[in-house]
Amino acid sequence: MLASCTTKRNSQMDVAPVEQDQGLMKINSSDCSGDGASCENETNYTDHGKQSNELGHARISVTGGGYFHQLLAEHTIISEAFLSAATYSWFEKEKDLLSSQLSSLKRIWSQPQWQACLKHLCCHGEFRSAVLKIIKIFEEELSKCREETNMLHQPDQISHSTLMSLVSLIIPPLLKLIRFVHALWMDGAVLRFPEELIEARKMKNVDQILRFRGETLEFLDVWPEELEEGLAQWLQLIRESGYNLLGLCATIKGAFSELLDNSSINNAIMENIRSMEIRHLTKLIDLVIVPFIKHCPHNLWVEWMLKLLLPLFDYCGDVLYYSWFSLLHNGQANVPLFFGYICGSEETVSKMENYLLLDLTRKVSKLLGALASQELNQGVYRAGLVLDMNSASHDFKCTPSTSLVGYILLNDCFTRLSMNLFGCWVDGEAAIDSIPFCHSLVQVAVATNNEKLKRFIKDDMLPAIIRRLYDDLPCAVQKTIRKLSPLMNSINCRKATKDLLVLCQEIYKVYIRCQNLEGEDQDTDNIAYWFDDWLTKQKKELCVKASYAIPDEFPATLWNWEFEEEFQRYLPTYLDVLHEVDTMDCQECCCLDSAKIFENLSLEFRSRHGVRSHTDHVVWMISNLLQRKMPGAYSEQRADRISKWTCELIKSKPYIKLSNGWNNAMNRLKENFVINVDTKPDAIDAVNIFYNSILLLWEPQFHPLIREGQMDVLVEIAHQLAFAEERKNYEPLEPDSLDFLDHLQPYAKLYIYRKKTESGVCSH
């Protein structure tokens, strides 16, 4: 159906445009200020439609300000004609005219000059109103079609076939508009767009749109008519309706192959995703990404999923990590980069930030839950949970046809896989939605024996669950739960606790119980007892850690027992990375080439840390360490070269004497080695060592004729002299607190200090 519509549409658009007639030159703002009232009868309406069709095919040759007004007038007339036509049920028979009007709009939006004018057009109320009404017509009709699929066609509703034939014409202009709106939040936008648009980016004073009854957050009622009047509100509505329209299109059968273009969608919604505020991300995820995930055909997952999810999770991972970290440990999610320009009292702004962060966490968790649905992970669900790691199928391949969760996990879709992605399960609603994803993650980790996922489960997920289940633990999660309780549903929180307990028991069965009883008979009948006993011990250990005395060498005001525990969990990985870097040749793997670094990693190291590609975070960390190692490696390489060349001068025949002169020695080197600009200083140092430290002292005692007998002694002297000079600037690769995250650096400093003290390097 869509294909046939496209053929007809193309034939209409290929009609050669005619020259603009004199009537168009006389169009002014009064001609296009109507709201559809001119369509009072069928005759007037038909004339209006024909006029708009002619205008849509006219070529505009006006320049300057006149050109802008002509564009606005033409767009307004065609828009009003289409809006009028779409309200007449009898006009169903004239769907070709509707298609022609939309083709005319599409032609206008496709003009090269249109993009330059768009920033000024958006400042005109009549343009904004027309565009929003057209998008809302499609949004409302698609919603009706979805809700009334099994109901009889209503007389006041455009038929499904007519609507679908028109959707493909509105999608390209819609994507251009969404891309334009996204660009308003880019860096440097203040220099490219009118001040009116820049000011419209700011969120309305939250004291005017929010009310707190006690601690409960409520949005004040705002009439849609009032929203349409303001530019800021229009930007919000056009974003919401545009997103919703795209999401509704995803529900159309055949949309992903015939209606939605992969590259155009990605350019529109992902190009400037890192410029989005949290309030924008929540709408994008809820209205576009989730419907796309649910309705994308399985055979197109490879083409669509990673392109949509990689940039989305990359940005959401950063937003949620920094915002939740700030809220958990600083008491406020005050990250202006993510929240944008929020005006209002300090207290209200703080609550608004908390609300926005919870909202984004819930939307991301909803997305994770959709990804983990049984329909998208048939392979893993059919296999069931493997409780014995030793019996897991390590050659299991997670492809989109078997498990979408496994496919995105094993293709490094999560650059930053952190518990902050789930909000550390502070919020019950978010936890309920994300826990199915965590179950799938455990299943994939067992089925593939992926070390990176296993490490995340044991070192991050499991400790986070225990903290969440331990209500009386003095930790950041429990404090934040109490702080945000007015914004959270208590029933959801209790259900989340039960679901987390089940997840914890599942991880215990797979990783803890199996490892503890490896090679022994496992008493599966008493698994519940063993789990309860283990969980009780874990809670007691956390209590002990929380009550540790602050070390004397550590600043008391900075001490946080949770950071110390996190540092100790991460330390083995860091030391293993250091050891791997120590064995690598800086020159061979090139410290700035991540692909080359990955190739030079040992297979054992890759396996231990689940490093599957050059984009892994571990590779980035190794690159930084190699850069620090580079000066020492260069110094060692230079000493080797100087030693080699000095030895060559000692052995060179006929033997060089002091009387031969300095230049003679340099010429000997040039005869045997390629000396360029970079290595010339090394050659000079070699000749200087040979003349000033060897010949000057040794030639009076050893005649050149008997030098051969003392060759070994002279070579050893040359070697020691060469390395003695370089050793002055040589610094071996050592642990550095700056290699750690900011909040872990004080604990790394303490560890390094203690180790150096134990080895005698540092004095007390």
N, C-alpha and C positions, 0 to 999 in steps of 0.2 A: 504493500500500500504506500509506504513512504517512498519507495523507489519510483513508482509511477508518478507520484506527486512531484518528485524532483525533476523528472523529465519534462513535465509540463511547465514547471517553474522556470527551467533553464530556457525553454523556447520563448517565454515571455520576456525574460531579461535580456535576450539577445536582440530584441527589437532596437534598431538604431535610434538613438536619441535625436530629437528634432531641435532646431534652434529655438532659443527662448523667444517667445513673442513679446510684443510691446506691453501686453496686459500685465505680464509678470513683473515688469519694471515698475509698475504703478502700485504694486502691493505694498501696503503699509501696515503698521501694527494694528490699526482698527479693523483691517480685513481679516485678521486671524485671532481676534480676541474672543470669539464666540465659544460657547460651551456645548455646542450641539443643537442650540435652539433653532438654527436655520433648517434643521431636518424636520419640519413640521408636517410635511406630507410626502407621499411617495415620489411625486414629480420633482420637488425641490431636492429630495434626497438623492435621486438618480443623477440629477444635474451635478450635484456636489461631488458625487463619486466619480463621474466622468472628468470633472475639472481636476480633481486630485490626481487621477491617473495620468492626465496630460502633464501636470506639473511634475510628477515623479519622473517622467522620462525627459524632462527638459534639461538642457545643458546650461549651467549658470556660468556666465563669463564676467560677471561683475567682480570687482576687486575692492579691497579695503573694507571700510565700515559697511558700505552698501552690500557687499558680498555676505557679510555676517547676517544682516537683517533679512536678506533674501533667503538664506538657509533657514533661519528661524521661521520665516513666514511659510515657506514651502513645507517644512516639517510639521508646523502647526496645522495647516490645512489638511494634509494627508492624515495626520493623527486623528483629528476631529472627525474626518470622514469615516475612518475605520472604526472609531469608537461608536459612532452613530450606527453604522452597519451592523456591528456585533450585537446590538441590542434588539434587532428586529428578527423575530423567528422566521418570518416569511422570506427573509433574505438568504435562507439556507440554499435556495435555488441559485443564488448568485455567488457561490463560494469562489468562483474564478475571479470576480471583482475584488473580493476580500484578499485573495492571494496576490492580485496585482497591486493592491494598495500596500500590502506588506513588502512586496518586492520593491516598490518605490522607496519605502523607508529604508530598506536594506541597501538600496543603491546610494541613498544619501549618506548613510553611515559608512559606506565603503569608499567614499571620496577621500583622496589624500589630505585635502584641506580640513576635513571634518574633525580629525583628532585635535588639530590646533585650535579649532573654534569651540570644542567641547567644554573647555574650562570656563569659557564666557557664557555659553548656552546654559550651563548648570546654574548660573546666577540669575536666570530668568524664570519667574514663577510659572509662566504658561508652558514653557518647555518641560520643567520638572513635573508639573501636573499631568501633562499628556503622556510622558514616558511611564510614570508610575501607574496611571490608569490602564495603559496597554498591558503592562506586565501583570497587573492584578487581575485583568480579565482572564489571561491564560492560567494564572495561578488558581483562580477560583474555579474555572471550568475543568481544569485537570483534577482538582480536588473532588469535584462533583462526579467526574467520570470514574474516579477511583472508588468513591463511596457508593455510587449507584450503578455499579457494573451489572448487577442482577435485577435492576429495576427498569420499568418501562421508560422510554425516552420522554422527557417532559417538554411541553410545547415551548417553554421559554428558555430552553437550553440548546446551545449549538450541538449538533450531532457529533459523536465521537470521531467519525471519519473526517468530517470537515475540520474539527479542531486539530486532529493529528496532522492533516495536510498543511496546516498553517504553523504548527510549532517549529518546524525546521527553518522557517523564515525568520522567526523572532530570536532564535538561539544565537546566531552570529552577532547581531547588535547588542543583545544582552551581555554576551561575553566581553564585548568591547567596553560596555558601560561598567561592568564589574571590575575589569582590569583598570579602568580609569579611577574608580573609587578607591581601589587598593593603593594606587600610586600616590594618592594624597597623603598617605602615612609614611612614604619613603623618606630617607635622609635626603635633605636638600630640596624637599617639596616647597619649603617656604620661599625659595628663589624662583620656582617655576610656575606657581599657581597664584591666582588673585588672593588678596588678604581675606576676602570674604569666605573663600573656601577653606583657607587655613584656620580661621577662627572657628569654622563650623566643625572642625575635627574634635574640639573640646567637648567633653561630656558636660551635660547640663548640671548646674549646681545641685549636688545630691541632696542638699537640705530641702530643695523644692520638689524633688520627685520621690523621696523616700521618707517614710515615717517609721519610727520605732515605738511599738507599744511594749513598754518595759524593755525587753531585749529582743523582741520579735521584729523582724524586718518586713515592711510592707511597701509596695509601690503604690504611689498615688494614681488615681484614675486620670487619664489624659484622653480627650476626645481625638479620634483619628483626624478630624478636620483641622484641629489645632496643630497636629503633628505635621501635616502636609504643608502648612504655611512656612515653617522655618526650614532653612537650608540644612541645619544640623539634623533635624528630625527626618528630613527627606533622605539624607545620606543613610540614616539608619534604616528607614523603611525600604529604600531601594535595594539595600544590601540584603535585608531579610526576605523580601519578596523574590528577589533575583535568586538567592540561594534556594529558597523553597521551590521555585519553578524548576531549577536544575534537578533538585532531588525528586520532584514529581515526574520529571521526564525519565528518570532512571527506572520507574515502574512500568514504562511502556515496553511492550514486547518488541524486541528487535532494536531498541534504542541505542545500545552500545555498538552496534554494527552499522546502523543506518542513520541515526540521528545525532549522536554525540561523537565528536571528533576528539580523540585522545590528546593530541598535541594542543589543540585550541583550549580544551578544558584545563590542562595543566598550566598553560601560559597565563590563563585568566586567574586561576585561583591559587596557584602555587608560586608564581614568579616572585611575588612580594610578600610571601607568607611571614617572613621574619620581621616584617614591619607591622604586623597586626597586633592590636591590643587583645587582652584576654576576652573582652566582650565580643570581639569579632571572631576569635577562634571558636568560642562556644557555639555561635550560630553556624559557622562553617561546618563544624563536626556534626552537629545535630541535624542540620537541614540538607547537607550535601554528602559528606563522606559516609555516614551511616547508611543512607539509602543506596549509595553506590556499592557499598560492601555487600549489602543484602541482596541486591538485584543483578549484579554483574554476572553474566553467564560464566560457568566454570572454564570453558574453553578460552575465555578472554582474560582470565586472572593474571597470567604472566604479562600481558600487554598493559593492564591497568593498575594492578595492585601496588607494585613497588613504586611506580611513578607517583602515585597518590600518597602512599604511606611513608616513604622514606623522608621527604622534606617535612611532612606533618609531624611525625614522631621525633624527628631531629629537633624541631623547634619546640614542640610541646615538652619534650624531655628537658630542655634548658629552662623553659618557663617554670615548669613544676618543680624542678630541682631547686632553683634559686629562691623561688617564692615560698615553697614549703620549708626550706632550710631556714629562711629568715623568720618565718612565722613560728616554727618550732623552737628555735634557739634565741631569737631576738624579740619574740613576742608580737611582731607585726610584720605582715607581708608587704612591706613598703618598698616595692621595686618599681619606681616610676616608669622604667623602660617598658614594662609589661602592662601597666595599668593606665598609661596615658595621662591626660590632663584632667584630673578629678578635682573639682572645686567644692568647697564646703568646710564646715567645722572639722577640726582635727579628729574628734571622736567619730563623727559620721563617716568621714573619709576612711578611717581605719576599719570601721564595720563594713563599709562598701567593698574595700579591698578583700576582706575576709570572705564576703559573700561571692565576689567574682572568682576568687581562687577556688572556693568550694564548687561553684558552678562549673568551672573548667575541669576540675578533677572528676566531677560526676559525668560530664560529657565524654571525657577521655575514657573513663571506666565503662561507659555505655558502649563506646566504640570497641573496646577490648572485649566486652561481653559478646558483641555482634560477631567479632572475628572468631570467637571460641564456640560459636553455635554448632550444634551437631551436624547441621546440613553442610557446613563448610569444612568439617574435619572428620569425614566418614571413615577414613583409613585408621585414624587413631581410636575413634570410638568403637569401630568393629573389633580392633585388637584388644581393647580394654586396658586397664591399668596393669602394668607388669610390676608385681610386688617383689620379685626377686631380681636384683640387678644382674646376677650371674646368668640368668636365663633370658635377659633382654636381647632383642634382635639388633645387634650393633650395626648391621648392614642395612637397617631400615632407612629408606630414603623419603624425606619429607618433600613431596612435590605438591603443587596446588591441588592436584587430583586426590591426594591422600589427606593432607592437613594444611589448611591455610595458615594456621598459627605456626606450625613447624616450618613452613616455607618462608615466612617473613622473619622468623627468629634466626634461621640458619643462613639467611641472606643478609644478615647484619642490618635489619631494618631499624633496630634500636641502637643508635650510637651510644646513648647513655641509658643503660638498663639499670634503673635505680628504684628503690622503694618509694621515692618521692613521686614517681610516675603514678602510683596508686594512692598518693596522699598519706602514705604510711598507715592506711586503713583507719585514719582518724574519723572519717565520715562513714556512717553506716550505709547510706544509699550507694555511695561510690564503691564501698567494699563488696556489697552484695553483687553489683554488676561486674566487678573485676575478678572476683574469686574464680569463676569458671575459666577465665583466661589463665589464671595461675595453675589450676588443675591441668589444663592442656599443656602448659609449659613443663610441668613435672612429667607428664606422660611423654612429651617429646624428648626431654632430657634423658629419660630412661631408655626410650626406644632407640635413640641415636648414640647414647653414651657420650654426649657432648660435654666436655670438661668445663667449658665456660658457663653453660647453663647449670651444671651441677654445682659449681662453685658459687654461683649467684643464689641458688636455692639454699645451700647450707650456710653460707656466710652472710647473706643479706635477708632473704625472705624468712627463713626460720627464726632468726633472732627478732625480726620485726613482729612476727606473729606472737611470740612469747611476750614481748613488751605490751602488745595490744591486749592480750588476754589477762595480764596481771594488773588489775585495777589499782592496787595499792603501791605499785612501784613508783618511786620518785624519779620519773623520766619525762622527757619532753613530750612524748606522745600523750601520756595520761594527763599532763597539765593542759595541753592544747585541747583535748577532748572536753575537759571541764570548761575551758574558756569558750569554746564554740558551741557548747550544748544548746544554747537558745536557737541556733540556726540549723540544728539537726533534729531529725525525727527519732525519738527514743525507741520506738518499736523497731525501726530499721537497725538501730545500733545493737539491740539485743539479738536480732536475727543474724546480723553480721558476726557477732561473737560466736554464735553456734556454728555458722558456716566456716569461720576461721579455725575453730576447734577441729572440725572435720578435715580441713586442709592440713593442719598441723599433724594430725594423726596419720594422714596419707604420706606426708614427707617422712615421718618417723618410721613407718613401715618400710619405705623404699630405701632410705639412706642410713638411718641410725640403727634400727633393729637388725637389718641384714648385715651391716658391718660389724656390729658388736658380737653377733653370733656366727660369723663366717666360719664355716667348717664344722659347726656344731648343729645338733638337732634343734630346730626352732619350734618352740611351743606356741603354735598359733592359737590354741584355745584360750590362752591367757594374755593375748596381745593387748586387750584393753587395760588389764592390770599393769602390765609392763609399761604401757604408754603413760598412764597416770603417774606411776612412780617416777618415770623419767622426767615428765613435765614438772613435777613437784621439785625434783632436784635442780632443774634448770632455773626455776624461780628463786630457789634459795641461793644459787650461785650469783644470780643477778643482784640479790639483796646484799650479798657480801661485797660485790664489786661497787655497788652504790655507796657503801659505807667505808670504802678504802680511805686511809689517811692520806692527805696531800703530801707528796714528796717534798723534802726540805728544799731541794734545788728548783722546785717549780713555783712560779708566781701563783699565789693562792687565789687571786681574783680571776685567773684564767682557767682554773681547773674545772674540768667537766668529765665525770667518770665515763660517760657514753662516748666521748671523743677518744679517750684513752683505750676503751675497748675496741672501737673502730680501728684505731691505729694498729693495735696488736693483731687484729684480723687481717689487715692489709699487709703487714710487715713481711710475712713469708713470700708473698708475691713480689714485693719490691726487691727483696734480696735475691730472689731467683732471676729477676730481670737484670739486676746488676751483674750477676755472674755470667749471664748470657752475653751481655755487652762486653764484658772483660775478655771474652773469647773471640770477639768479632774483629775483623780487620777494617778499620775506618776507611782506608783507601779503596778496598775492594767493594764494599757495599754502599758507599756514598751516603753520608748521614742525612742528606736532604731528599733522597730518592726512596720513598716509602715502598715502592714495588721491589726495588733492589734489596732493601732491608728485609722484607718478607722472604724473598728467595734465599737469603743467607741465614735465616733462622733455622736452628736444628729441628728435625722432625719431632724429637722428644719434647722440646720446649713448646712447639706449636700444639702438640697433643695435650700437654699439661694445662695449658691456659686457653685451649679452644680457639686459637688464632687461626682464622680461616681465610683471611684476605689482608691486603695491604691497608685497608681502611680501618682495621681494628685499632682500638684505643691504645693497646699495648705497643703496637708498632710506632704510634706517634710518640709515646713515652721513650721508647728506645732511640728514636731519632734525636730527641733532646739530649739524651745521655751521650750518644755518639758525638754530638756537637761539642759537648763538654770534654769528651775524651780526645777530640781531634788535636788540640794543641800539644798534648803529651805525646800522642802518636806521631805527629809531625816532627816534634823534637827528637824522638827516638829514630825516626827515619832519616833525619838530617845528620844525626850523629853517626849512623851506619854509613852514610854516603861519605862524610868527611874521613872516617876511619879507613874506608876502602880506598879512597883516593890518596891518602897519606901513605898507606902501605904500598900503593902502586909506585909512588915516587921513591920509596925506599928500595924497591926491587928493580926499578927501571934501569936497563943497561944501555949504553955504558952508564955506570953509577954517576949520579949527580954530585958535584962537589960545591962547596961554598963559592968557590971562584967562578963557577959557571953562571951565577947570577939568578935572581928571582924569576925573571922572565923566561929563562930556560926551563925552569920547573913548570911554569904555567903552560908553556908550549907543549911540553911532554903530555900533560893532562889532556889538552885539546886534541892531540894526535890520537889518543886512545878512548876518549869519552866525548859524548855530545854535551856541550855546556851551553845552556841558554840563559836568558835573563833571570829565570827563577833560581837556577842552580849556580850561577856565577859567584854569589856570596859564599857558598859552600866550597867552591874551588879555591877562592882566596884564602879562606880559613885553613884549608888543607895545606896549601903552600906555606902559609905563615907558620903552622905547627911544624912542618917539615924543616923549614929553615931555622926558625928561632928556638925551637924546643928540642930538635933532634940533631941536625947537622952542627949547629953552633956549639953544642956541648959534647957530642960524640965523635965528630970527625977527627979532632986532634988526637984522640986515643985509639981510634980504629981506622987504619988505612983503608981506603976504598977497596984495595985488592983482597983484604981479608974480611970484608963486611959480610960475606955470605955466611960465615961461621956464627955471626951474632944476629942473624936475620930474625929468629924467633923472639929474641929479647926486644929488638927494635919494633917489631910489629905489635907486640904487647904494649909497649910504651905508647905507640901511635893510637892504639885502641883506647887506652885509658885517658890520654889527653883529649881525644875527640869527645868522649862521653862526659868527661869532667866539665867541659865547657857547657855542654847542653844540659847537664844535670842541674845547673843553677836555676834554670827556668822550668824544669820538668815537674809536673804535678800529677801524681797517679789518680785514677778515677776512684773516688771515695763517696760514700753516702753523703747526701746533702739534704738538709731539711726543706730546701726550696723545691725539691722533687715532689713534695707532697701537697695535697690540697691545703688551702690557707688555714683552715681550722685545725688541721692535724700537724702543722709545722712546729708548734711549741712542744708537742709530744715527741716528734722526731728529733728535735734538738736535744731533749733530755736523754733519749735513747743513745744518740751518737756521743754525747758527752760522757755518759756512763761507760760506753764501750771503750772510748779512748782512755778514760781513767783506768779501767781495768787492765788495759794493755800497756800502761805507763806512758802513753803519748801525752796525756794531759795531766797536770799536777792539780791537786785539790786546792 
